[in-house]
Amino acid sequence: MKKIKWLTIWNLVKLLSLLLFIIFILSVFLNQNNSIKIIDNTENCAESLEQFYEDEHYVYYFPCIQSETVYVKIYNEPKILIKDALKSNKITIDQLEGAGLKFYKEAKFELNIKSSDKCKVNTLISKEESKLDYNIYSYCLEEVSIVINENFYTLKDALLTSKINMDEIINKMEYDSKYGQTIKDAFNDGGTTIYKNFSYSILKCKKLLGTNDIYIGNSSLGYGNDFCE
């Protein structure tokens, strides 16, 4: 009985130690996320976009001239200019956005389409080709291409060789919709969304009892009975 009792106590001690360790890790994580502070010392902000960072797919701009007056304080370190913190990999652009930094971003890729006189749905990339859980279709199009960092690809080749992914393309449409460059409509069917700009449209299906396929088309693309089935 004593042996069983000691084993029980020992198991409780181990469980308590594990819980304390988990609490410690969570507290460190939360403190880190709450210890990123944007410090804006800009007094007179000349109205002109100013580039302060770029990555593989985007160029990031301040809404005015302020790259020498906007800092970030990371944890207990001295404040540092945001452009320098990014350049030295002390922080990511996503962390800065989460901390409240306001900026514009411009995609370094451009999607191009060539419309077809025959409006029909064609399979651009199947699930089997992409290993994703959705198909990608074109509608009323002869060709879909993309320019990434001044390099030309068919969209199919760019996606299959991981030069870009559909999330990045749709995220650009989502971002542009916030600034009136893209029209966004959402439907009460589980989350289907259609994005339209002056050049092309993207329908992202998300139905409760349907698919999550993606359709790329010209301005005539809409959401009807023939899609997202």
trRosetta pair geometry for C-beta under 8 A, 3 or more apart (Angstrom, degrees):
i j d omega theta_ij theta_ji phi_ij phi_ji
1 4 5.7 -55 -150 37 33 110
1 5 6.2 35 151 -22 66 107
2 5 5.5 -54 -149 36 32 115
2 6 6.3 30 154 -18 66 105
3 6 5.9 -55 -148 37 30 108
3 7 6.4 32 153 -20 63 106
4 7 5.6 -55 -149 36 31 114
4 8 6.4 34 152 -22 64 104
5 8 5.7 -55 -153 33 31 112
5 9 6.5 29 152 -16 65 105
6 9 5.6 -52 -146 38 35 111
6 10 6.1 37 153 -21 66 106
7 10 5.6 -54 -145 37 30 113
7 11 6.4 32 154 -20 64 105
8 11 5.8 -54 -150 35 30 111
8 12 6.5 30 152 -18 63 105
9 12 5.7 -56 -152 36 32 113
9 13 6.4 36 150 -22 66 104
10 13 5.5 -50 -149 33 33 114
10 14 6.5 33 153 -17 64 103
11 14 5.7 -52 -149 36 33 111
11 15 6.3 34 152 -19 65 106
12 15 5.6 -54 -146 37 32 112
12 16 6.2 33 154 -19 66 106
13 16 5.8 -55 -147 37 29 111
13 17 6.3 32 153 -21 63 106
14 17 5.6 -54 -148 35 31 113
14 18 6.4 33 153 -20 64 105
15 18 5.7 -55 -152 35 31 112
15 19 6.4 31 152 -18 65 105
16 19 5.7 -54 -148 36 33 111
16 20 6.3 33 154 -19 66 106
17 20 5.8 -55 -148 36 30 111
17 21 6.4 33 152 -21 64 106
18 21 5.6 -54 -150 34 31 113
18 22 6.5 31 153 -19 65 104
19 22 5.7 -53 -149 35 32 111
19 23 6.4 33 153 -19 65 106
20 23 5.6 -53 -147 37 32 113
20 24 6.3 37 152 -23 64 105
21 24 5.6 -53 -151 33 31 114
21 25 6.5 30 153 -18 65 104
22 25 5.8 -53 -149 35 32 110
22 26 6.3 30 154 -17 65 108
23 26 5.8 -57 -147 39 30 111
23 27 6.2 31 155 -21 65 107
24 27 5.8 -56 -147 35 28 110
24 28 6.5 29 155 -19 64 104
25 28 5.8 -54 -151 34 31 111
25 29 6.4 30 152 -18 65 108
26 29 5.6 -56 -148 38 32 112
26 30 6.2 27 157 -16 67 108
27 30 5.8 -55 -142 40 30 108
27 31 6.1 31 157 -20 65 109
28 31 5.9 -58 -146 37 27 110
28 32 6.4 29 155 -21 63 106
29 32 5.9 -56 -152 33 28 111
29 33 6.5 21 155 -13 64 108
30 33 5.8 -58 -147 40 32 108
30 34 6.1 17 158 -8 67 113
31 34 5.9 -65 -142 47 29 102
31 35 5.8 26 158 -26 66 120
32 35 5.7 -66 -141 36 26 111
32 36 7.8 34 161 -32 58 95
32 75 6.6 -25 -125 -81 68 105
33 36 7.0 -47 -164 8 32 107
33 98 7.6 -61 -159 132 95 136
35 73 8.0 -92 165 116 70 85
35 74 7.0 71 123 -172 91 41
35 75 4.6 52 131 -98 136 49
35 76 7.6 -33 -176 -38 135 58
36 72 6.5 -11 -169 -172 84 109
36 73 7.5 163 -153 81 37 56
36 74 5.8 4 -110 -112 76 66
36 75 7.8 -6 -71 -37 60 56
36 91 7.0 122 -133 -127 127 134
36 95 5.9 -134 -132 164 172 105
36 96 7.5 -125 162 -95 132 46
36 98 7.6 60 75 88 141 96
36 99 4.4 -100 112 -88 109 138
37 72 7.0 150 78 -159 47 58
37 73 4.5 -9 59 54 101 102
37 99 6.9 -153 -97 -170 17 127
38 70 7.0 -13 -171 -173 94 96
38 71 7.6 147 -163 84 47 50
38 72 5.9 -29 -103 -102 55 75
38 82 7.7 14 -130 -77 88 125
38 96 7.2 91 -83 -156 111 80
38 99 5.5 143 -32 127 99 112
38 100 5.5 -127 14 76 136 98
38 101 5.3 169 -98 -75 143 79
39 70 7.2 158 85 -160 54 48
39 71 4.2 -16 65 67 106 99
39 72 7.0 179 18 -88 83 21
39 73 6.0 63 -21 -19 120 102
39 79 5.5 -32 32 -136 146 142
40 66 7.2 1 -149 178 95 138
40 69 6.9 51 -166 128 57 90
40 70 5.1 -7 -111 -113 71 85
40 71 7.8 -165 -72 29 31 65
41 69 4.6 -124 76 -173 84 89
41 70 7.3 -164 28 -80 70 37
41 71 7.0 34 -4 1 107 104
42 45 5.0 44 160 -75 131 100
42 64 7.4 118 -174 87 153 116
42 66 4.4 -33 -84 -125 137 118
42 69 4.3 120 -75 107 68 137
42 70 6.5 -10 -33 -59 108 85
43 69 7.7 -116 0 -160 67 156
45 63 7.7 35 160 94 135 86
45 64 3.7 80 165 104 102 151
45 65 6.6 170 -161 52 60 63
45 66 5.7 -16 -123 -60 101 115
46 64 5.7 157 73 -174 44 100
46 65 4.3 11 53 20 103 119
47 63 7.8 -32 -137 147 66 79
47 64 5.4 -54 -102 -109 37 105
48 64 6.3 74 40 -140 49 56
48 65 5.8 23 59 -42 98 94
49 61 4.2 4 -173 175 102 143
49 62 7.1 157 -156 74 52 52
49 63 6.8 -42 -102 -137 66 29
49 64 7.8 -52 -86 -80 28 26
49 104 6.5 -57 -128 50 119 134
50 61 6.0 138 65 -159 34 81
50 62 4.7 -12 60 51 96 101
50 64 6.9 12 0 132 110 22
50 65 5.0 109 -50 -106 143 53
50 66 6.8 164 48 28 142 57
50 67 5.5 -128 134 -28 131 108
51 54 7.0 -5 -171 -45 117 102
51 59 5.9 -41 -127 175 115 107
51 60 7.0 107 -150 78 66 49
51 61 5.3 -48 -88 -96 50 78
52 60 6.0 -58 61 101 80 96
52 61 6.9 126 8 -126 81 28
52 62 5.6 63 -21 -26 126 97
52 67 4.8 180 -101 -109 107 110
52 82 6.5 30 159 98 142 106
52 83 4.6 -114 -169 -87 94 104
52 86 7.5 102 138 33 91 146
52 103 7.5 -101 42 -127 120 134
53 59 7.8 164 94 -160 48 48
53 60 4.4 -2 66 51 90 122
53 82 8.0 -83 -38 134 124 95
53 83 6.4 -160 -58 -124 87 70
53 86 4.8 -37 -107 125 133 162
53 87 7.8 -139 -110 -57 91 72
53 93 6.4 178 112 -85 151 118
54 58 6.7 -156 -145 102 65 51
54 59 4.4 -17 -104 -110 107 65
54 60 6.4 -168 -80 13 48 76
54 108 7.4 83 -166 -56 112 134
55 58 5.8 21 48 49 90 79
55 60 7.9 44 -2 -19 87 109
55 93 7.0 -111 -28 -2 131 141
56 108 7.4 -142 140 56 40 139
56 149 7.7 -61 -172 -52 65 128
57 107 6.4 -29 162 -148 84 72
57 108 5.4 -161 -166 41 32 100
57 109 6.2 -30 -148 -11 87 108
57 148 7.7 -42 -113 -147 78 101
57 164 7.1 113 -108 -114 125 100
57 168 5.9 -81 -165 -165 165 135
58 105 4.5 2 -176 -179 130 116
58 106 6.5 140 -159 68 72 40
58 107 5.9 -44 -100 -104 75 41
58 108 6.1 -140 -76 -9 20 93
59 105 6.8 157 77 -157 42 64
59 106 4.7 -16 58 58 96 98
59 108 6.3 105 -23 -64 87 98
60 93 6.4 -156 -66 -130 159 137
60 103 5.3 20 -175 153 98 141
60 104 7.4 154 -157 83 52 46
60 105 5.0 -24 -101 -101 68 86
61 103 6.2 154 75 -172 43 89
61 104 4.6 -19 63 64 102 95
61 105 7.2 175 17 -86 76 35
61 106 7.0 42 -10 -11 115 103
62 65 7.2 114 90 -108 127 13
62 66 4.9 -146 167 50 155 95
62 67 6.2 -155 -4 -60 141 73
62 70 7.0 169 -110 8 137 149
62 103 6.0 -58 -93 -116 42 87
63 102 6.6 -21 -12 124 121 107
63 103 7.2 -151 -32 -124 77 38
63 104 6.4 104 -81 -17 72 105
66 69 5.0 -78 -160 56 75 101
66 70 5.0 61 141 -25 105 110
67 70 6.9 -55 -123 34 23 100
67 81 7.1 54 165 -176 66 120
67 82 7.6 -112 -146 60 63 96
67 83 5.2 31 -166 -31 103 139
68 81 6.8 -35 -131 -121 38 134
70 81 7.1 79 78 -150 55 68
70 82 5.2 -20 110 0 97 123
70 101 7.7 101 167 -132 134 104
71 79 4.1 44 156 170 140 114
71 80 6.1 144 -155 71 92 23
71 81 5.7 -65 -102 -93 71 36
71 82 6.5 -172 -132 -36 19 74
72 79 6.8 163 80 -152 26 75
72 80 6.3 -29 61 64 75 75
72 81 8.0 36 15 148 76 13
72 82 5.1 89 -18 -93 106 77
72 85 5.2 -51 52 -3 123 167
72 91 6.2 -66 114 15 157 164
72 96 6.6 -82 -90 -110 145 99
72 99 7.3 88 -134 90 110 160
72 101 7.8 -37 -83 -68 113 128
73 77 7.0 -180 -164 76 63 71
73 78 7.5 -86 -125 162 86 24
73 79 4.5 -48 -79 -92 86 79
73 80 7.8 132 -93 14 42 67
74 77 5.1 2 71 43 84 119
74 80 7.4 -24 6 26 105 111
74 85 7.0 146 -29 -140 129 133
74 90 6.1 -157 3 154 165 112
74 91 6.0 -149 -87 -63 135 119
77 80 7.3 -17 126 -17 117 113
77 90 8.0 -111 81 -167 165 136
80 84 5.3 -111 166 85 102 114
80 85 4.8 125 99 -64 117 96
80 90 6.8 44 69 63 152 161
81 84 4.3 78 67 10 95 107
81 85 6.8 -164 89 -11 46 85
82 85 5.6 -53 -144 34 34 113
82 86 6.4 31 158 -16 66 105
82 96 6.5 84 -149 -126 117 143
82 101 7.0 124 -130 -122 151 145
83 86 6.0 -56 -151 38 29 109
83 87 6.3 30 152 -20 63 110
84 87 5.5 -53 -142 38 33 113
84 88 6.1 15 162 -4 67 111
85 88 6.4 -66 -143 48 24 97
85 90 4.4 -85 -158 63 76 116
85 91 4.8 10 151 26 116 110
86 89 7.6 30 -177 -75 32 32
86 90 7.7 -76 -57 44 21 78
86 91 6.5 -59 -80 72 58 82
86 92 7.7 81 -121 -132 81 23
86 93 6.6 43 -119 -65 124 79
86 96 7.7 -35 -72 -29 108 144
91 95 5.0 -118 -172 75 94 134
91 96 6.1 96 137 -51 125 92
92 95 4.7 101 57 3 79 100
92 96 7.1 -144 97 -3 45 86
93 96 5.5 -53 -150 38 37 113
93 97 6.3 39 152 -20 68 104
94 97 5.7 -52 -146 36 32 111
94 98 6.3 34 153 -19 64 106
95 98 5.6 -55 -149 38 31 113
95 99 6.4 28 152 -17 65 107
96 99 5.6 -58 -148 38 32 109
96 101 4.2 -11 159 15 94 143
97 100 7.9 124 -179 -11 29 9
97 101 5.8 -77 -86 57 38 91
97 103 7.6 -91 -91 32 89 106
104 179 7.7 53 -126 -73 105 157
105 175 6.7 -48 62 179 105 154
107 110 7.3 142 105 -69 112 55
107 172 4.8 17 -67 -123 140 135
108 148 6.9 64 116 -157 85 59
108 149 5.7 28 149 -71 119 66
109 146 5.7 8 -180 178 111 107
109 147 6.4 168 -155 85 59 53
109 148 4.5 -9 -106 -100 103 73
109 149 7.6 -27 -79 -19 74 57
109 164 6.1 50 -90 -87 170 153
109 168 7.7 64 33 130 143 121
109 169 7.7 -77 95 -94 134 80
109 172 7.8 -122 64 -54 98 161
110 146 6.8 164 80 -156 44 61
110 147 4.7 0 51 51 95 103
111 144 7.2 -14 -170 -171 95 90
111 145 7.7 156 -158 88 50 43
111 146 5.2 -23 -103 -103 60 89
111 155 7.0 39 -135 -91 94 121
111 169 6.4 70 -57 -141 137 117
111 199 7.4 152 92 107 86 134
111 200 6.3 -85 115 38 116 148
112 144 7.5 157 85 -158 52 45
112 145 4.9 -17 65 68 101 89
112 146 6.9 175 19 -86 76 35
112 147 7.0 48 -11 -11 116 96
112 199 7.4 -74 -122 175 49 138
113 141 5.4 -79 -164 -126 108 121
113 143 6.9 158 -159 88 46 62
113 144 5.5 -12 -107 -106 77 70
113 145 7.8 176 -82 25 31 67
113 199 6.6 144 26 157 103 92
113 200 4.8 119 -7 -88 137 123
113 216 7.3 -166 -93 150 127 105
113 217 7.8 92 -148 -178 159 21
113 218 6.2 -168 117 -82 146 78
114 141 6.5 101 71 -163 54 79
114 142 4.6 -54 102 61 105 101
114 143 4.1 28 34 46 116 98
114 144 7.9 -136 23 -64 72 38
114 145 8.0 39 -13 2 99 102
115 140 5.9 -12 -151 143 84 93
115 141 6.2 -68 -115 -107 38 56
115 142 7.0 40 108 4 16 90
115 218 4.7 26 -100 -65 110 148
116 119 7.0 161 86 -76 94 43
116 140 5.6 -162 52 -179 86 46
116 141 5.7 88 -6 158 101 4
116 142 4.4 133 -74 -49 95 80
118 140 7.7 -168 97 -125 39 57
119 139 6.8 26 -165 172 81 79
119 140 4.1 -10 -119 -90 81 95
119 220 6.7 -68 -117 100 139 144
120 139 7.5 -135 107 -141 21 61
120 140 7.5 123 22 -70 34 49
121 137 5.1 -3 -169 177 98 135
121 138 7.4 155 -153 79 50 44
121 139 5.4 -18 -99 -97 68 84
121 215 7.3 -59 -127 -127 106 115
121 226 7.2 -168 -28 149 135 115
121 227 7.9 168 -90 -94 141 78
122 137 6.5 149 76 -162 40 78
122 138 5.0 -15 62 59 96 92
122 139 7.7 179 21 -79 71 37
122 141 7.5 -116 37 63 119 84
123 126 5.6 16 178 -65 132 87
123 135 6.3 -61 -136 -175 96 122
123 136 7.7 93 -166 78 60 53
123 137 5.9 -53 -105 -106 42 76
124 136 4.6 -63 69 111 111 93
124 137 5.8 159 1 -128 92 16
124 138 4.8 98 -61 -26 112 93
124 144 6.6 -12 -125 36 136 140
124 155 6.9 -16 -177 91 134 115
124 156 5.8 -149 173 -80 85 100
124 216 6.9 19 -28 34 158 116
125 129 5.2 -121 -164 79 80 129
125 130 5.0 68 154 -44 122 119
125 135 7.0 179 91 -159 58 58
125 136 4.4 25 47 45 93 112
125 156 5.7 164 -65 -129 101 86
125 159 6.1 -93 -46 93 163 141
125 160 6.8 -170 -121 -62 131 98
126 129 4.9 98 56 5 77 100
126 130 7.1 -178 85 6 39 90
126 135 5.5 -18 -130 -120 48 98
127 130 6.4 -75 -141 51 26 93
127 131 7.5 75 172 -99 60 9
127 132 6.1 -114 -132 73 67 63
127 133 6.6 24 -132 -138 116 20
127 134 6.6 162 -88 72 95 10
127 135 5.6 -65 -36 -68 80 73
128 131 7.8 20 -170 -68 21 48
129 160 6.6 -54 155 -105 105 118
130 136 7.3 78 -31 1 153 112
130 159 6.8 -31 -113 139 117 113
130 160 6.7 -110 -99 -98 73 75
133 212 6.9 33 109 59 97 119
134 205 7.7 170 -145 60 129 102
134 211 6.6 123 -128 167 88 101
134 212 4.8 -88 -88 93 127 80
134 213 4.9 174 -170 -98 98 44
134 214 6.1 79 135 -8 132 86
135 211 7.5 -15 28 172 94 147
135 213 4.7 -11 59 -125 80 111
135 214 7.6 -157 97 35 48 66
136 159 7.4 -31 21 147 166 176
136 166 6.8 -157 -95 -80 130 140
136 213 7.2 -177 -81 -168 31 80
136 214 4.9 -13 -115 70 75 102
136 215 7.9 168 -163 -84 52 28
136 216 7.0 19 180 -6 95 107
137 213 6.5 34 -4 163 106 123
137 214 7.2 175 26 92 69 51
137 215 4.8 -21 71 -109 101 73
137 216 7.2 180 91 24 49 68
138 141 4.3 -87 171 53 119 123
138 144 5.7 -150 -102 -27 130 128
138 215 7.5 135 -112 -162 15 65
138 216 5.3 -33 -109 72 66 90
138 217 6.6 133 -173 -83 55 65
139 215 5.4 25 -17 -178 122 111
139 216 7.1 171 19 82 80 39
139 217 3.5 -30 69 -88 100 123
139 218 7.6 -124 97 17 80 67
139 220 7.9 -131 127 86 108 90
139 221 5.2 111 81 -100 134 105
140 217 5.2 66 40 -157 99 103
140 218 5.1 -84 100 20 122 106
140 220 5.7 57 -6 61 171 120
140 221 7.0 -144 26 -61 120 83
141 144 5.8 35 153 -52 150 91
141 216 7.0 -13 -9 109 156 89
141 217 6.2 -146 -31 -126 108 53
141 218 6.6 156 -74 -33 86 90
143 154 7.4 -97 -164 -127 90 96
144 154 7.0 79 83 -170 64 74
144 155 4.2 -34 120 9 103 133
144 156 7.5 102 74 -27 103 79
144 216 5.8 61 -112 111 150 142
145 152 6.4 0 175 -168 125 90
145 153 6.7 165 -161 88 78 42
145 154 5.4 -66 -105 -114 74 44
145 155 6.1 -144 -111 -32 17 77
146 152 7.8 155 85 -151 40 48
146 153 5.6 -19 64 66 84 90
146 154 7.7 53 18 157 78 15
146 155 5.1 91 -17 -92 109 74
146 158 5.1 -54 58 1 127 166
146 163 7.9 161 92 101 127 125
146 164 6.7 -99 133 36 157 146
147 150 6.6 4 177 -120 105 20
147 151 6.8 155 -157 71 62 35
147 152 5.5 -26 -101 -94 79 63
147 153 7.7 158 -93 21 31 70
148 151 5.5 -30 69 60 73 92
148 153 6.6 -5 13 12 107 118
148 158 6.5 138 -14 -136 134 130
148 163 5.5 165 43 158 164 117
148 164 6.0 -160 -90 -39 142 121
153 157 4.9 -133 -174 82 102 108
153 158 4.0 119 107 -59 142 99
153 161 7.9 -125 -148 45 146 124
153 163 6.1 130 -3 52 169 162
154 157 4.7 87 58 8 87 102
154 158 6.9 -159 86 -7 43 87
155 158 5.6 -58 -146 39 34 113
155 159 6.2 30 158 -17 68 108
155 216 7.5 -54 113 62 171 173
156 159 6.1 -62 -149 38 26 106
156 160 6.1 14 161 -10 65 114
157 160 6.0 -62 -138 44 28 104
157 161 5.9 4 168 1 67 116
157 163 7.7 29 121 8 73 129
158 161 6.5 -70 -139 49 20 94
158 163 4.1 -80 -154 59 75 122
158 164 5.2 4 155 32 112 97
159 162 7.7 29 -179 -74 30 31
159 163 7.6 -64 -52 44 23 82
159 164 6.7 -52 -85 77 58 73
159 165 6.6 92 -135 -117 78 45
159 166 6.8 29 -122 -45 123 82
162 165 7.1 -5 -136 -60 62 92
164 168 5.3 -112 -168 66 91 137
164 169 6.7 84 148 -47 123 94
165 168 5.3 101 60 5 70 100
165 169 7.5 -137 104 -1 40 89
166 169 5.4 -55 -149 39 42 112
166 170 5.9 35 156 -14 74 107
166 214 5.9 -167 -161 -6 149 175
167 170 6.0 -59 -143 43 28 105
167 171 5.9 34 155 -25 65 109
168 171 5.6 -50 -141 34 28 114
168 172 6.7 34 154 -23 60 100
169 172 5.9 -53 -159 28 31 112
169 173 6.9 29 146 -15 63 103
169 202 7.2 162 131 -94 110 162
170 173 5.4 -51 -153 36 41 113
170 174 6.3 44 148 -21 69 103
170 195 7.2 161 -142 2 72 147
170 202 6.3 -145 -100 125 82 150
170 204 6.0 60 -125 -67 140 142
170 214 7.8 -105 -65 -128 126 134
171 174 5.4 -50 -146 37 35 115
171 175 6.2 38 153 -20 66 104
172 175 5.6 -52 -146 37 31 112
172 176 6.2 31 155 -18 65 108
173 176 5.7 -55 -144 39 29 111
173 177 6.4 38 153 -30 62 102
173 182 5.1 173 -161 -163 70 168
173 184 7.4 130 148 -86 94 102
173 195 3.9 53 170 167 135 165
173 197 7.3 -131 -126 -31 89 112
173 202 5.9 -122 -56 42 167 131
174 177 5.7 -50 -154 24 30 115
174 178 7.5 35 149 -24 58 96
174 182 7.9 -64 -61 78 12 144
174 184 7.1 64 -117 -94 54 145
174 195 7.3 -89 -61 -90 52 140
175 178 6.1 -52 -168 19 38 112
175 179 7.6 2 149 7 64 105
176 179 6.2 -76 -158 50 42 94
176 181 3.9 -82 -173 76 101 110
176 182 3.9 81 103 -5 109 113
176 197 6.8 -11 125 -84 148 127
177 180 7.8 60 -165 -64 32 18
177 181 7.4 -97 -68 59 28 67
177 182 4.3 -65 -71 81 70 99
177 183 6.9 86 -123 -143 94 6
177 184 4.0 26 -137 -23 150 123
177 195 6.5 -102 -61 -128 122 103
181 197 6.3 4 147 -122 73 116
182 195 5.3 0 173 -170 126 100
182 196 6.7 149 -165 73 73 37
182 197 4.7 -52 -104 -72 77 94
183 195 7.2 152 78 -157 51 48
183 196 4.7 -17 58 62 101 95
183 197 7.4 167 14 -79 72 43
184 193 6.5 -10 -166 -172 94 108
184 194 7.4 162 -150 84 47 49
184 195 5.4 -13 -100 -103 75 75
185 193 7.0 162 85 -154 47 59
185 194 5.1 -6 58 57 95 94
185 196 8.0 17 3 3 101 107
185 223 7.7 -137 98 1 122 133
186 191 7.1 -38 -160 -154 106 45
186 192 7.2 146 -157 86 57 50
186 193 4.9 -22 -102 -101 74 85
187 191 7.9 52 66 125 69 6
187 192 4.5 -14 50 70 115 100
187 193 7.3 -161 12 -77 79 38
187 194 7.8 50 -22 -5 108 95
187 223 6.2 -144 -47 136 148 164
189 192 5.2 3 60 9 113 115
189 206 7.8 138 92 87 86 60
189 207 5.0 -33 139 -118 108 82
189 208 6.7 -133 162 1 60 87
189 210 7.6 6 150 18 119 128
189 228 7.7 89 110 129 147 150
190 206 5.2 -142 112 126 96 73
190 207 4.6 120 34 -148 138 26
190 208 3.9 -169 -81 -42 124 68
190 209 7.9 -174 -50 5 145 52
190 210 7.4 -177 32 36 149 95
191 206 3.6 -42 83 99 98 130
191 207 7.9 -147 45 -68 68 27
192 203 7.3 3 -176 -177 101 87
192 204 6.8 175 -153 92 55 58
192 205 5.2 -15 -114 -134 101 46
192 206 5.2 -173 -69 41 51 68
192 207 6.1 13 -48 -62 113 75
192 223 6.5 124 137 -137 133 141
192 228 5.8 -18 -108 -106 139 162
193 203 7.7 174 93 -153 44 48
193 204 5.0 -2 60 58 87 103
193 206 7.3 17 -1 18 82 114
194 201 6.4 2 -177 -178 99 108
194 202 7.1 171 -153 88 55 47
194 203 4.7 -14 -105 -105 89 74
194 204 7.4 -176 -82 22 39 66
194 221 7.4 -171 -152 121 122 100
194 222 7.3 15 -139 -147 168 40
194 223 5.5 -131 -42 -43 137 112
195 201 6.6 167 87 -155 53 59
195 202 4.8 1 54 55 102 92
195 203 8.0 -164 24 -74 63 35
195 204 7.6 34 -3 -5 100 104
196 200 7.9 -140 -139 112 55 34
196 201 4.5 -11 -101 -106 79 95
196 219 6.6 79 -157 -131 115 70
196 221 7.7 -177 -95 69 101 97
197 200 6.7 14 54 51 89 56
197 201 7.8 180 23 -82 56 51
198 219 8.0 -22 -165 -80 30 120
200 216 6.5 4 171 -174 127 86
200 217 6.8 161 -164 90 82 31
200 218 6.1 -72 -119 -112 63 39
200 219 7.6 -114 -119 -55 22 58
201 216 7.4 159 85 -156 54 43
201 217 5.2 -20 63 70 100 81
201 218 6.7 31 13 118 97 15
201 219 6.2 121 -31 -111 113 31
201 220 8.0 -140 14 53 139 33
201 221 4.0 -163 78 59 134 121
202 214 6.7 -12 -171 -171 94 100
202 215 7.2 158 -157 83 46 55
202 216 5.5 -11 -105 -104 76 70
202 217 8.0 160 -84 25 34 64
203 214 6.9 159 84 -158 58 49
203 215 4.1 2 53 54 108 104
203 216 8.0 -150 24 -66 71 30
203 217 7.4 13 -3 15 105 109
203 221 6.1 -138 -28 157 114 121
203 223 6.1 157 -133 -84 128 86
203 227 6.0 -16 128 177 156 150
203 228 7.3 -110 147 -49 119 105
204 212 7.6 1 175 -173 75 74
204 214 5.5 -8 -108 -111 64 87
205 210 6.4 -91 172 114 123 120
205 211 5.3 38 111 90 142 78
205 212 5.4 -170 93 -138 83 28
205 213 4.9 25 33 53 132 64
205 214 6.9 -140 14 -74 83 39
205 215 7.5 69 -30 -6 101 95
205 227 6.9 -158 -78 152 119 92
205 228 3.6 169 -122 -113 126 101
206 212 5.2 33 -97 -116 64 89
207 210 3.0 30 69 38 137 111
207 211 6.7 35 35 37 106 39
207 212 7.7 -156 23 -72 64 57
207 228 5.4 120 -27 162 126 117
210 228 5.1 57 141 155 149 84
210 229 6.1 -86 -140 -129 115 23
211 228 6.0 -158 54 -159 87 55
211 229 7.1 21 5 85 110 21
213 228 6.5 -166 50 -107 97 53
215 221 6.3 176 125 -156 116 131
215 227 5.9 -62 -23 -138 154 122
216 221 7.8 -100 165 -76 20 165
217 220 6.7 -87 146 68 122 71
217 221 3.1 131 72 -63 131 128
218 221 6.4 144 60 -18 41 94
223 227 6.0 -104 -140 66 54 135
223 228 7.3 10 -150 0 92 129
224 227 6.1 90 55 13 58 99
225 229 7.6 38 169 -61 56 122
226 229 7.3 -74 -172 -11 26 123
